[in-house]
């Protein structure tokens, strides 16, 4: 009967070095998010990036360790 009360899940834990990126790398990162989630709105997305440029921070994570687990059944 315990199998009737289980939860399906996927999880990942990572460790790494975090650093803020600026200028071209910042622009590229933000445009990458737009391209992934709203590819039909690149022009308005770029305008939005420009409008909020000074209020937005972008960080890169260099992964040094990664582990994960899942219960799929």
C-alpha positions, -999 to +999 in steps of 0.1 A: +000+000+000+028+026+005+034+027-033-001+043-036+011+074-016+044+081-034+052+113-052+068+115-086+097+140-088+129+150-105+155+171-087+190+184-093+216+200-071+246+219-084+275+237-070+296+262-088+311+296-092+287+325-097+298+358-113+280+388-126+283+395-164+282+429-181+278+446-214+279+421-244+275+390-222+246+405-203+229+415-236+235+380-250+221+363-219+189+384-219+184+379-256+189+342-251+160+341-226+138+360-251+148+337-279+139+306-259+106+317-244+093+344-268+111+340-301+083+358-320+089+389-299+126+396-303+122+433-313+099+442-284+121+421-261+152+441-271+133+473-264+123+460-230+159+450-222+171+485-232+144+502-210+153+482-179+190+478-186+202+496-155+178+478-132+187+443-145+216+420-133+227+389-151+248+361-135+267+332-150+271+299-131+301+278-139+291+244-127+317+224-107+295+196-093+261+182-103+239+155-090+204+145-095+177+119-088+142+111-099+112+089-091+093+085-123+071+055-114 
